[in-house]
Amino acid sequence: MKALFVVTGRGIGGDAVTALNIAKALENYGFQCEFALDPTAPGLLFKKHGIEWHKTSIPQAGGHAATKKPY
């Protein structure tokens, strides 16, 4: 089976850690896990672990992203 995790944050904080931990647990049960982030998200946690992700238009609502001005 496959699971797609849509991470609404920037891919560097709590949302990303939670998605990564759940994905690792599901992989023990035979799931193939993939991730999706906003195209402007840096995804540093996923880069650190060598994980590629799909780019999809979703709001970066996690963490401090909601308090910063867009560039």
Short mmCIF file of the C-alpha atoms (twelve columns), coordinates in Angstrom:
data_MODEL
# 
_entry.id   MODEL 
# 
loop_
_atom_site.group_PDB 
_atom_site.id 
_atom_site.type_symbol 
_atom_site.label_atom_id 
_atom_site.label_alt_id 
_atom_site.label_comp_id 
_atom_site.label_asym_id 
_atom_site.label_seq_id 
_atom_site.Cartn_x 
_atom_site.Cartn_y 
_atom_site.Cartn_z 
_atom_site.pdbx_PDB_model_num 
ATOM 1  C CA . MET A 1  0.000  0.000  0.000  1 
ATOM 2  C CA . LYS A 2  0.976  3.613  -0.402 1 
ATOM 3  C CA . ALA A 3  0.532  6.594  1.894  1 
ATOM 4  C CA . LEU A 4  0.905  10.243 0.915  1 
ATOM 5  C CA . PHE A 5  1.721  12.725 3.664  1 
ATOM 6  C CA . VAL A 6  0.788  16.322 2.846  1 
ATOM 7  C CA . VAL A 7  2.940  18.445 5.139  1 
ATOM 8  C CA . THR A 8  1.401  21.910 5.489  1 
ATOM 9  C CA . GLY A 9  4.443  23.425 7.159  1 
ATOM 10 C CA . ARG A 10 7.806  24.341 5.694  1 
ATOM 11 C CA . GLY A 11 9.264  20.857 6.106  1 
ATOM 12 C CA . ILE A 12 11.645 21.826 8.878  1 
ATOM 13 C CA . GLY A 13 9.710  21.565 12.143 1 
ATOM 14 C CA . GLY A 14 7.127  19.646 14.102 1 
ATOM 15 C CA . ASP A 15 4.763  18.855 11.229 1 
ATOM 16 C CA . ALA A 16 7.591  17.330 9.214  1 
ATOM 17 C CA . VAL A 17 8.976  15.359 12.177 1 
ATOM 18 C CA . THR A 18 5.552  13.931 12.941 1 
ATOM 19 C CA . ALA A 19 4.986  12.920 9.313  1 
ATOM 20 C CA . LEU A 20 8.443  11.342 9.091  1 
ATOM 21 C CA . ASN A 21 7.973  9.362  12.323 1 
ATOM 22 C CA . ILE A 22 4.562  8.056  11.269 1 
ATOM 23 C CA . ALA A 23 5.912  7.147  7.830  1 
ATOM 24 C CA . LYS A 24 8.779  5.173  9.371  1 
ATOM 25 C CA . ALA A 25 6.300  3.266  11.548 1 
ATOM 26 C CA . LEU A 26 4.023  2.517  8.573  1 
ATOM 27 C CA . GLU A 27 6.976  1.290  6.506  1 
ATOM 28 C CA . ASN A 28 7.402  -1.468 9.101  1 
ATOM 29 C CA . TYR A 29 3.942  -2.669 8.018  1 
ATOM 30 C CA . GLY A 30 4.793  -2.644 4.321  1 
ATOM 31 C CA . PHE A 31 3.581  0.819  3.340  1 
ATOM 32 C CA . GLN A 32 5.400  2.847  0.710  1 
ATOM 33 C CA . CYS A 33 5.324  6.430  1.991  1 
ATOM 34 C CA . GLU A 34 5.678  9.635  -0.003 1 
ATOM 35 C CA . PHE A 35 5.515  13.283 0.989  1 
ATOM 36 C CA . ALA A 36 4.100  16.473 -0.529 1 
ATOM 37 C CA . LEU A 37 5.048  20.037 0.374  1 
ATOM 38 C CA . ASP A 38 4.415  23.485 -1.021 1 
ATOM 39 C CA . PRO A 39 6.829  24.338 -3.879 1 
ATOM 40 C CA . THR A 40 8.331  27.187 -1.824 1 
ATOM 41 C CA . ALA A 41 8.915  25.049 1.282  1 
ATOM 42 C CA . PRO A 42 12.615 24.455 1.950  1 
ATOM 43 C CA . GLY A 43 12.043 20.910 3.279  1 
ATOM 44 C CA . LEU A 44 15.314 20.876 5.213  1 
ATOM 45 C CA . LEU A 45 14.386 17.853 7.330  1 
ATOM 46 C CA . PHE A 46 13.589 15.793 4.249  1 
ATOM 47 C CA . LYS A 47 16.775 16.939 2.499  1 
ATOM 48 C CA . LYS A 48 18.777 15.933 5.565  1 
ATOM 49 C CA . HIS A 49 17.371 12.397 5.294  1 
ATOM 50 C CA . GLY A 50 17.697 12.236 1.505  1 
ATOM 51 C CA . ILE A 51 13.940 12.119 0.959  1 
ATOM 52 C CA . GLU A 52 12.412 13.666 -2.148 1 
ATOM 53 C CA . TRP A 53 8.895  15.095 -2.100 1 
ATOM 54 C CA . HIS A 54 6.102  16.070 -4.438 1 
ATOM 55 C CA . LYS A 55 5.449  19.760 -4.929 1 
ATOM 56 C CA . THR A 56 1.829  20.805 -4.642 1 
ATOM 57 C CA . SER A 57 0.120  24.106 -3.954 1 
ATOM 58 C CA . ILE A 58 -0.755 23.958 -0.270 1 
ATOM 59 C CA . PRO A 59 -0.499 26.729 2.334  1 
ATOM 60 C CA . GLN A 60 2.527  26.806 4.608  1 
ATOM 61 C CA . ALA A 61 0.392  26.967 7.722  1 
ATOM 62 C CA . GLY A 62 2.714  25.265 10.187 1 
ATOM 63 C CA . GLY A 63 5.047  26.785 12.750 1 
ATOM 64 C CA . HIS A 64 6.024  30.417 12.378 1 
ATOM 65 C CA . ALA A 65 5.278  30.537 8.636  1 
ATOM 66 C CA . ALA A 66 1.890  32.118 9.309  1 
ATOM 67 C CA . THR A 67 3.511  35.059 11.120 1 
ATOM 68 C CA . LYS A 68 6.008  36.013 8.402  1 
ATOM 69 C CA . LYS A 69 5.412  38.271 5.427  1 
ATOM 70 C CA . PRO A 70 5.636  36.634 1.999  1 
ATOM 71 C CA . TYR A 71 8.592  37.727 -0.107 1 
# 
